[in-house]
Amino acid sequence: KEMSYTQFRYNRLAQEKLLNAMFAEMFERHSAPGRSEEETVRRAAAEWYGGAGAVKHWNNPGYHANVPNEPNMAEYTSSIWRKYSR
């Protein structure tokens, strides 16, 4: 269904559907034989947080460490894994 920016902005259900679809695509892209579910989720979270090039830093506490008031990559992806695994 097409929506204007304003319609989308105020439609939480549409936002959640889009987010879930995008994360499912990222999850699938980062799934690999022998890779744990945790690593897959954290790699997808790294892409979400920092773009495709950030995936290789999914567990790097030094990546994004100097940005004020934001978690580094390892903290962020760990927090997503904790929420996902509940």
Secondary structure, DSSP 4 states (H G I P E B T S, - for coil): ----HHHHHT-HHHHHHHHHHHHHHHHHHH--TT--HHHHHHHHHHHHHH-GGGGGGTT-TTTTTTSTTS--HHHHHHHHHHHHH-
